[in-house]
Amino acid sequence: MLVALSGILAGYDGSYKFEAGQEYPDINYRFMRLFNASFGVMVVPIAYWTARELRMSKTGATLAATMVMLDNAYVLISRFILLDSMLLAATAFVVLCLTKFRNARNKAFTPSWWCWLAMTGMGIGLVSSMKWVGLFATALVGLYTVEELWNLFGDLSIPKAGLNGNDFKQSPVEVAYGSKVTIKNTAYGGTLLHSHRDTYPEGSRQQQITCYGHKDANNNFLFQRPWGANHTEVIQILKHGDVVRLVHELSGRNLHSHRIHAPLTVEHWEVSGYGNPQKGDANDEWVLEIVGEQGSKARDGTLRSLSTTFRLRHRVLGCVLTADRAKALPAWGSRQTEVYCNQNAQTKSSSSIWNIEQHWNSNLKPGGGAHGKSAFWDDFKHLNVAMMGANNAMVPDPDKFDNLASNPSQWPLLAVGMRMCTWSDSEIKFYLIGNPVVWWSSTASLGVFMAALAYYSIMLHRQSPVTSTADDGAVAHGLQHSLQGNRESHIMVGGWFLHYLPFWIMARVTYLHHYFPALYFSILLCAYMVDHLVRRLARNAFVTMVAWSAAFSVVISTFIWFWPATYGIHGPASETMDNRQWRETWDIIDSFTPRTFL
């Protein structure tokens, strides 16, 4: 929406698709780029302010801001019409608000405390609305909150709270013939039974039945009586053992199975959409088998929305309707989850168990707010597995080699760069590469922090005073204080881990820019460590000046050295960038080869 806003302000009418290699029409794309770049600019003062809130000296905070300002990758990504500069600015804003709120914790319920609490919430809303990665910043605030709440644990004056606002209270409790429902698989990350007008390319070539993770009208099915049953106006509540037909509302197709092998799980039977509400056969009929009941409802075999779990067993074949999230259909099935009829009639897999998520029936009264309460931790697990599954669905195509992709092991030591455009000699080229000094020193600071933390722990355990060599003789600030109760380092180190480690377990394709939020935390930590060590080890003002001058000089000079990669390589890259390819795995000059090592 922010990118769209920049287009509106620039007079862009949406007709040009910004396809690679195409000449720009007469649109003010420069304004759109400036709009994006402004978010990258915001990060610099935010970094300084945050560093000061983390108890760094003014010089240390200036180093943190300088490292952010002069990282070549941050500068380049901010110059393109992409979301990354906005995500980075929002992440930095959350960290600032969190540190401000943390520092106001001893002034609870003052205007300042309320202000930064509200701003933290707004920041979380911003960052989590931009990309799924923004949830890692939310997790950082959450873990900080857990840490703070631990200190309040046992305060019985704090009331319990629940969630309101869902529309489940409008759903009738008991399900009957004629009810319209959405049916959800109960496996972790389970999705909704779904159909659409596309057909299977092989097998029966009938309408596809799949499972889909997003809510839309193609998830709606109607419980109907079996073929040949007497239709009556009397409401009949569904119970264990009843035979039903499930009719897809939009297409009118019946949920159907037959002795045709499923497209992926070939040892089981295909499930398809067949016929219409007036036409079908016995293969459209399923036996309802109640499995369990959640909560205090009577276990009388009645099908209830939300709380009842059930199987659908094919009346003719005896197989069980199943959706295994691990079985994703190819592109012809929109990579949705395969649904098949499992011939293992005694299966107890959660992939073969379902429940009613939404329920509409004008002949039945709404269930009310008391209906549908569920176990918090079950919901928590389901929700988080579902989100991870959605993100992992963005997997690389195994039939294609993506020369822009990289893996997390290559990021901390800047083992890769990324060509941002066509790479012909006649074009101006941009190469996404970080400032090596910034990246390498930031990664090294993690190890230095761990070593220093171990050292201070030993010294404190031995009751050996760790004092500063600064003229004032004050106790060394920072890490020692962290051990004694202040937790500045928790935010920086915890933020890095939360924004980096999850990419190791993601199946989705990953790129260098996915490391940018984690890099921000390690930059803060690097400046924090330099600030601490200079205060701790510098013997006099001259040594302090030399140390700070060296730190600033190496960051600035390296940024200037890689200037062409950031602001445009003119002519053949081999002429301009030959002595700037510091690592074999960078492809500034050479044609791309698969990267398999750091």
Secondary structure in CASP SS format (residue, H / E / C, confidence):
PFRMAT SS
TARGET T0000
AUTHOR 0000-0000-0000
METHOD secondary structure of the structure
MODEL  1
M C 1.00
L H 1.00
V H 1.00
A H 1.00
L H 1.00
S H 1.00
G H 1.00
I H 1.00
L H 1.00
A C 1.00
G C 1.00
Y C 1.00
D C 1.00
G C 1.00
S C 1.00
Y C 1.00
K C 1.00
F C 1.00
E C 1.00
A C 1.00
G C 1.00
Q C 1.00
E C 1.00
Y C 1.00
P C 1.00
D C 1.00
I C 1.00
N C 1.00
Y H 1.00
R H 1.00
F H 1.00
M H 1.00
R H 1.00
L H 1.00
F H 1.00
N H 1.00
A H 1.00
S H 1.00
F H 1.00
G H 1.00
V H 1.00
M H 1.00
V H 1.00
V H 1.00
P H 1.00
I H 1.00
A H 1.00
Y H 1.00
W H 1.00
T H 1.00
A H 1.00
R H 1.00
E H 1.00
L C 1.00
R C 1.00
M C 1.00
S C 1.00
K H 1.00
T H 1.00
G H 1.00
A H 1.00
T H 1.00
L H 1.00
A H 1.00
A H 1.00
T H 1.00
M H 1.00
V H 1.00
M H 1.00
L C 1.00
D C 1.00
N H 1.00
A H 1.00
Y H 1.00
V H 1.00
L H 1.00
I H 1.00
S H 1.00
R C 1.00
F C 1.00
I C 1.00
L C 1.00
L C 1.00
D H 1.00
S H 1.00
M H 1.00
L H 1.00
L H 1.00
A H 1.00
A H 1.00
T H 1.00
A H 1.00
F H 1.00
V H 1.00
V H 1.00
L H 1.00
C H 1.00
L H 1.00
T H 1.00
K H 1.00
F H 1.00
R H 1.00
N H 1.00
A C 1.00
R H 1.00
N H 1.00
K H 1.00
A C 1.00
F C 1.00
T C 1.00
P H 1.00
S H 1.00
W H 1.00
W H 1.00
C H 1.00
W H 1.00
L H 1.00
A H 1.00
M H 1.00
T H 1.00
G H 1.00
M H 1.00
G H 1.00
I H 1.00
G H 1.00
L H 1.00
V H 1.00
S H 1.00
S H 1.00
M H 1.00
K C 1.00
W C 1.00
V C 1.00
G H 1.00
L H 1.00
F H 1.00
A H 1.00
T H 1.00
A H 1.00
L H 1.00
V H 1.00
G H 1.00
L H 1.00
Y H 1.00
T H 1.00
V H 1.00
E H 1.00
E H 1.00
L H 1.00
W H 1.00
N C 1.00
L C 1.00
F C 1.00
G C 1.00
D C 1.00
L C 1.00
S C 1.00
I C 1.00
P C 1.00
K C 1.00
A C 1.00
G C 1.00
L C 1.00
N C 1.00
G C 1.00
N C 1.00
D C 1.00
F H 1.00
K H 1.00
Q H 1.00
S C 1.00
P E 1.00
V C 1.00
E E 1.00
V C 1.00
A E 1.00
Y C 1.00
G C 1.00
S C 1.00
K E 1.00
V E 1.00
T E 1.00
I E 1.00
K E 1.00
N E 1.00
T C 1.00
A C 1.00
Y C 1.00
G C 1.00
G C 1.00
T C 1.00
L E 1.00
L E 1.00
H E 1.00
S E 1.00
H E 1.00
R E 1.00
D E 1.00
T E 1.00
Y C 1.00
P C 1.00
E C 1.00
G C 1.00
S C 1.00
R C 1.00
Q C 1.00
Q E 1.00
Q E 1.00
I E 1.00
T E 1.00
C E 1.00
Y E 1.00
G C 1.00
H C 1.00
K C 1.00
D C 1.00
A H 1.00
N H 1.00
N H 1.00
N C 1.00
F E 1.00
L E 1.00
F E 1.00
Q E 1.00
R C 1.00
P C 1.00
W C 1.00
G C 1.00
A C 1.00
N C 1.00
H C 1.00
T C 1.00
E C 1.00
V C 1.00
I C 1.00
Q C 1.00
I E 1.00
L C 1.00
K E 1.00
H C 1.00
G C 1.00
D C 1.00
V E 1.00
V E 1.00
R E 1.00
L E 1.00
V E 1.00
H E 1.00
E C 1.00
L C 1.00
S C 1.00
G C 1.00
R C 1.00
N E 1.00
L E 1.00
H E 1.00
S E 1.00
H E 1.00
R E 1.00
I E 1.00
H E 1.00
A C 1.00
P C 1.00
L C 1.00
T C 1.00
V C 1.00
E C 1.00
H C 1.00
W E 1.00
E E 1.00
V E 1.00
S E 1.00
G E 1.00
Y E 1.00
G C 1.00
N E 1.00
P C 1.00
Q C 1.00
K E 1.00
G C 1.00
D C 1.00
A H 1.00
N H 1.00
D H 1.00
E E 1.00
W E 1.00
V E 1.00
L E 1.00
E E 1.00
I E 1.00
V E 1.00
G E 1.00
E E 1.00
Q C 1.00
G C 1.00
S C 1.00
K C 1.00
A C 1.00
R C 1.00
D C 1.00
G C 1.00
T E 1.00
L C 1.00
R E 1.00
S C 1.00
L C 1.00
S C 1.00
T E 1.00
T E 1.00
F E 1.00
R E 1.00
L E 1.00
R E 1.00
H E 1.00
R C 1.00
V C 1.00
L C 1.00
G C 1.00
C C 1.00
V E 1.00
L E 1.00
T E 1.00
A E 1.00
D E 1.00
R E 1.00
A E 1.00
K E 1.00
A E 1.00
L C 1.00
P C 1.00
A H 1.00
W H 1.00
G H 1.00
S C 1.00
R C 1.00
Q C 1.00
T E 1.00
E E 1.00
V E 1.00
Y E 1.00
C E 1.00
N E 1.00
Q C 1.00
N C 1.00
A C 1.00
Q C 1.00
T C 1.00
K C 1.00
S C 1.00
S H 1.00
S H 1.00
S H 1.00
I C 1.00
W E 1.00
N E 1.00
I E 1.00
E E 1.00
Q E 1.00
H E 1.00
W E 1.00
N C 1.00
S C 1.00
N C 1.00
L C 1.00
K C 1.00
P E 1.00
G C 1.00
G C 1.00
G C 1.00
A C 1.00
H C 1.00
G C 1.00
K C 1.00
S C 1.00
A C 1.00
F H 1.00
W H 1.00
D H 1.00
D H 1.00
F H 1.00
K H 1.00
H H 1.00
L H 1.00
N H 1.00
V H 1.00
A H 1.00
M H 1.00
M H 1.00
G H 1.00
A H 1.00
N H 1.00
N H 1.00
A C 1.00
M C 1.00
V C 1.00
P C 1.00
D C 1.00
P C 1.00
D C 1.00
K C 1.00
F C 1.00
D C 1.00
N C 1.00
L C 1.00
A C 1.00
S C 1.00
N C 1.00
P H 1.00
S H 1.00
Q H 1.00
W C 1.00
P C 1.00
L C 1.00
L C 1.00
A C 1.00
V C 1.00
G C 1.00
M E 1.00
R E 1.00
M C 1.00
C C 1.00
T C 1.00
W C 1.00
S C 1.00
D C 1.00
S C 1.00
E C 1.00
I C 1.00
K E 1.00
F C 1.00
Y E 1.00
L E 1.00
I C 1.00
G C 1.00
N C 1.00
P H 1.00
V H 1.00
V H 1.00
W H 1.00
W H 1.00
S H 1.00
S H 1.00
T H 1.00
A H 1.00
S H 1.00
L H 1.00
G H 1.00
V H 1.00
F H 1.00
M H 1.00
A H 1.00
A H 1.00
L H 1.00
A H 1.00
Y H 1.00
Y H 1.00
S H 1.00
I H 1.00
M H 1.00
L H 1.00
H H 1.00
R C 1.00
Q C 1.00
S C 1.00
P C 1.00
V C 1.00
T E 1.00
S C 1.00
T C 1.00
A C 1.00
D C 1.00
D C 1.00
G C 1.00
A C 1.00
V E 1.00
A C 1.00
H C 1.00
G C 1.00
L H 1.00
Q H 1.00
H H 1.00
S H 1.00
L H 1.00
Q H 1.00
G C 1.00
N C 1.00
R C 1.00
E H 1.00
S H 1.00
H H 1.00
I H 1.00
M H 1.00
V H 1.00
G H 1.00
G H 1.00
W H 1.00
F H 1.00
L H 1.00
H H 1.00
Y H 1.00
L H 1.00
P H 1.00
F H 1.00
W H 1.00
I C 1.00
M C 1.00
A C 1.00
R C 1.00
V C 1.00
T C 1.00
Y C 1.00
L H 1.00
H H 1.00
H H 1.00
Y H 1.00
F H 1.00
P H 1.00
A H 1.00
L H 1.00
Y H 1.00
F H 1.00
S H 1.00
I H 1.00
L H 1.00
L H 1.00
C H 1.00
A H 1.00
Y H 1.00
M H 1.00
V H 1.00
D H 1.00
H H 1.00
L H 1.00
V H 1.00
R H 1.00
R H 1.00
L H 1.00
A C 1.00
R C 1.00
N C 1.00
A H 1.00
F H 1.00
V H 1.00
T H 1.00
M H 1.00
V H 1.00
A H 1.00
W H 1.00
S H 1.00
A H 1.00
A H 1.00
F H 1.00
S H 1.00
V H 1.00
V H 1.00
I H 1.00
S H 1.00
T H 1.00
F H 1.00
I H 1.00
W H 1.00
F C 1.00
W H 1.00
P H 1.00
A H 1.00
T H 1.00
Y H 1.00
G C 1.00
I E 1.00
H C 1.00
G C 1.00
P C 1.00
A H 1.00
S H 1.00
E H 1.00
T H 1.00
M C 1.00
D H 1.00
N H 1.00
R H 1.00
Q C 1.00
W C 1.00
R C 1.00
E C 1.00
T C 1.00
W C 1.00
D C 1.00
I C 1.00
I C 1.00
D C 1.00
S C 1.00
F C 1.00
T C 1.00
P C 1.00
R C 1.00
T C 1.00
F C 1.00
L C 1.00
END
